[in-house]
Every structure is written in structure tokens, then in C-alpha cells.
Amino acid sequence: MKLEKGPRMRVIFMGTPDFSVPVLDALHQNHEVVAVYSQPPRPAGRGQALRPSPVQARAEALGLTVRHPTSLRTSEALAEFAALQADVAVVVAYGLILPQAILDAPRLGCLNIHASLLPRWRGAAPIHRAIMAGDAETGICIMQMEAGLDTGPVLLRQSVAIGSEDTTGDLHDHLSSMGAALIGQALERLANLTPVPQPDAGVTYAAKIDKAEARVDWSRPAVEVDRLIRGLSPFPGAWCLFGADRVKLLKSRVVAGLGQPGQVLSGLTIACGEGAVEILTAQREGKRPQAQADFLRGAHLPARID
């Protein structure tokens, strides 16, 4: 993705997951990325071999210098960061708190790309929480970073509607691309942008998703069950028991239906405390996700789902 054309800057990029990769690509095309900071490689897979983060893997493919300190508070880490003499640092889903000395080091400070309409959904899981709460819209904010958790003034924002069948996976990809484009505009217009302080009203926090939240409670209203399924898709995935089998529910919609909570009304339509939910995509443990018709082919469903 090509960003707005403007003066090339010396940029430090700080990010870790897939969400951050399109931003790195866009910055690399238009600016000098002097270093990439990412979380250290983690054990993954059956062999638990160390696997680099998506950002580290992409940065190395681009021939960029990658650093993954476990802390940015040591004198050595601070000195290495300052020695890069960056114009700006761009941070998106990095995973470490930046101390004030780091925030002050780049000539133009540190900018954060946050996937919500601040001050709503500060914190770790803004996309999941927006869907789970039934928000009508979400978006991207480009924020000047300060010491508080996502409390800095906003330079640019762009909103997008949340569709009735959107999952976190759907919004993740859309917002990632949106963030890559919006940071380009911010860097192009940085000298002329007016930071807007976040209001005190409307602050909410997007707590990290706890896997204990993921089991479906069919006694809840269908709208809440549907939001849970879509909000936790694809990871960690809302789940329930089909007899003894644990099944992830990955796509759904609210439909008309009446029955006891958990009762299978027809196909993959399940009764809830109020109304019913139709499961559009499901995944048996150890298997690939399947559309409803494929999942049902040859399946013997119990009369009730737990």
C-alpha cells in the first residue's frame, strides 16, 4: 500500500501480530524504517520451537533490523533506542509499555494506531469487545502517545460500521488496512494536525480476552450469544459441547425460533433464552472449520447442545 507522498522520515516501527504487518509494509515503501521492535520469538506448534512474531518475520524478509528487548526500561535499551535518531516511532499492537524516556526520544514523538474510536475501548482487545458489546461502529484512531494506557490526544480518526454478521476476523483485516492508510495521512500532515484531547466521558476498557469467557451460555438472549460467537471468532473461539464433542462456533446470526435453551430446533439452529441463533460455520476439535452444510453432512446431532 502506498502512503501519502511527503518527506521521507526516519521511522522506528513497533508491533508484533498480523494486525501490524500491513502498517510495516506501507511505512517501508514510503519512509526509512531504521529499526523494527517486536516481541521475542515464542514457543509454538507441537515441537514448541521458537517462532518469530509475524512482524519480525516480515521485517527480516524486508531486510530490516529487528530488536526484541524484554524491557525498554534498562539504560542499554534506552540508549539503543535514542541512538537511532528517529523522527517518529509508529506503534501498533506492540505489547510492551513505553516509558517516558522512550516516548520522548523521537524528534516528533510516538504515534499509536489503535483499533477503536477512543476513548471507547482503550486496552488490549478493542475489536473483540466492540462486537461483544453490540456496538454499531468502530474504527481507527491515530493517537499521540503518552504514559497512560491509550489516553493520548487523537490526531486522526476514521469510523466503519459493524455489520450484523461481522466477526472479529473480518474487522481485524479491514481495520488493519485502514490503519496503514491513516498513518500515511498522519505522517504527511503531521505539522498541520491539531491533537484533540480525549474526553473523560465515554471511557471504556477492552480487557484481554479470558478463555473462560468463551463457553456459550444458551440461557442468554440470542443477540448476546451471537455477539459472543462473532466477537470471539476466530480466536479463541466460542465453544459448546455436542454430546461429548467440543465444537467451536465461528459464524452465526440471530434467527426466529422458540425452544428450551440449547435445544436443536433444526439444522444448526439452536434455541437461546430469548430467540435462537443459527450457526453458519463450526469447527470440531482437531478439524478444519466447516460451513453449516458440510458440518451437518453425516453428523448425528444431539437434541440439546450444552
N, C-alpha and C positions, 0 to 999 in steps of 0.2 A: 504494500500500500504506500503510495506517495503522499507525503505530508505537504502542508502549505509550504511554498518556497519562501526562503528567507535566509538570513545569515546562518552559516553553519556554526553550531555550538559544540563545545566540549561537554559531553554528557556522561554522567555516571548513571547506569541503569541498575535498578534493584528490584528483583522479582524472582518468583520461584515456580508457580504452577503453570499449567497450559494456558490459563487465562492471560498471563503476562506475555506470552510469546509473540502474538501479533504486534504488540507495542514495541518490543525489541526490534522486530523486523522493520517496522516503519521508521524508528529512530535511526537504525543502522543505514537506511537508504538516504537519509537526509542530513545527518549530523555525524560528528566524530564521537563514537562511543568509546571512551577512554578506558572503561573497565565495567565489568558486569559483576554484581554481587548477588549471590543466590544461597539458599540453604544448602548445607553439606549433603553429599550423597547419603541415601538411606538404604537399609537392607530391604530387599523386595523379592518377590517370587518364591518358588519352592526352595531354592537353594539359599535364599536370604543373602544373595550377593549384593554389594553396594551398587545402587543405581543413581546416577546423577539426576537432578531435577530436570524437568522439561526446559527450563530457561538455560541451565548450564549446558545441556546437550545442544541446544540451538546456538548458543553463544560460541561454543567450541567449533561447531560446523561453520560458523561465520569467521572463525579465526580471531575471536575476541578474547581478551584476558578475563579470566573468571576468578573471583575470590569468594570463599565461603567461610568467613570467620564465625565462630560460635558466639562471639560477643563483639559489639562495637564500642565497648566502654574501656578497653585497655588502651594504654598510651601508644602501643605499637599500632593497633587498628586505627586510632585517630590520626596518627602521623601518616600512615599509608594513604588514608582517605584524603587528607588535606594536600598531600604531595601531588595528587592527580590534577590539582589546579583546574577543577571543573567550573564551567559556567553555571551548570544546573545539575541537580540529581532528579531523576524521574523514578518514582517508587510505585509499584503496583503489586499487591499481594506478596510482599517480601517475606514477612514472618518474624522480623526482629524489631524491637522498639529502637528508634533512633534517638540517641542522647542529643542534648542541645548543641554540643560541640560539633557533631556531625551535621545537624540541621544548619548550622552557621557557616560550614566550610565552603560550599559552592558560592560563587560570586552572586548568583541570583536565587540562592536558597534551594529548597527541596519541594518538588511538586508531587502530589499523590493523585493517582487515578482511582476513584472509589465508586463501586457499583451500586450506588443508591442515590436518592435525592435527599442529600443531607439537609437538616440534621436527623432525618429519619434513617434508621438502620445504620448507625455507626457500629463498627466492630467487624467480627470475623466472617459472618455468614449472611450478608445482606440480601443476596438473591434468594436463597432458601427462605429466609424469614418473610420477605415481601410476598412470596406466593403463599406461604403457610398462613399469613395474616389476611389474605384476600385483598391485598392492595390492587387498585385499579391501574396503577402505573409504577414504573421505576425509572432508572436512568443512570447516567454517569455524571459525576462531579469531578472537576479538576480543582484541587484544593492546595493552598499554600500550607505546608506542614508546620506544626508547632508541637510542643511537648505533649499535649493532651491527646487522647485517643480519638482521632478523626474530628478534632474540634476546630481546625484551622479555617480561615476565611476562604470562600469559594470564588474562583476566577471565572469558570465557565460551567454551565450545566446543560444537559440535554435529556429530555424525557422520552419514554417509549411506553405504549400501552401494554399491559399484561393480558394476553388472550386467555379465553376460558379454558383452553386445553394446553397452554404453555407449561412446560416443565422447567426446572432449574437448568437442565442441559440446554434447552432451547434458548433461554435468556442468556445463559453464560456465553454462548458463541456470539450472539448478537451484540451484547454489551462489550465483549472483548474487542470486536471490530470497531464499535462506536468509540471506545476509549482510545484506540490507536489513532483514529481520525481527529478526535477532540484535542488530544495532547499536541497534535501538529498545529492546530489553530492557536492553542495557548502559547506555544513557543514562538510562533510567528508574530503574535500580537502582544507579547508579554509586557512590553514597555508601556502599552496603552490600556491595559486591563486594570480595572478597579476591583481590588479584593472586597468581597461582601461578607461581613461577619455573619456567622450562623446565628439564627435567633435562638433564644432559650426555650421558646415554646416548640413542642413537637419533637423533642429529642427522644429517640428510642434506640435500644441497643440490640444488635444482632448477635446473640450469644452463639458460640461454636456449637454445631450440631452434636448432640449426645446420642449415641446409638440406642439408648434406652427409649428415646422418643419414637423410634421407627416402627414399633409394633402397632398395627392397626387396631383401634378400638371401635368395633362395629356399632356400639351403642351410641356413638356420637352422630350428629346430623350428617347427612350425605355431603353437604357443602364442605364441612370440616374434614371429612375423610378424604374427599377428592383433593383438597388443598394439600393435605399431608402427603398423599401419594405423589402429586406433581411436584411439590416442594422438595421432596427427598429423592427425586429421580434425576440422574442415575445413581447418585451416591449420597448416603449409604443405602438408600432403597427402603421404602416402607415394605413391611412384610406381614404375612399371616401364615396360618397352618391349614393346608388342605389335607385333612387327616393327620398323618404323621409327617407329611412333607412340608418343608419350609419353602415358601414361594415369595419372591419379590414382586411387587406391583409397581410398574414403571410408567404406565399411562392410563388415564381414566377420564370419565366425565360423569356429571350428575344426570340421572335419568329418573323418570317417574317409576314408582314401584312401592309396594307395601308388603311388609312381612316382618318376622322376628329378626332382630339384629344378627347378621351373619348368615341368614338364610339365603341359599342359592335360588333365585327366582327363575332364571332361565339363562343358558349360556354362561357368561361370566358377569351377570348382573346380580349384585349382592345387596340385600336389604340392610339398611342402616337404622339408627334410632329414629331418624326422620328421612323419608325418601330412600333412594337407592343409588348405587354407584355401579357403572359399567366399566369393567377392566378391559382396556384396549391392548395393553402389552404386559406380559408377565414373564417371569424367569424362574424356572425350577433351579434348585441348588445344584451347582456344578454344570449347568447347561447354559446355552445362549438365550437371550431374550427372544420371545416369540409373540407375534401378533395373535390376537384372540382366536382366530380360526385355526391356526396351526397349533396353539396350545390345547384347544379342545379336541383336536383330531385324535381319536383313540383314547382320550382321557376318561377316567371314571371319577367324577367329582362327588364329594360327599354332599349330603343335603344341607349341611351347615358348615361354614368356614369359621375357624377360630382365630 
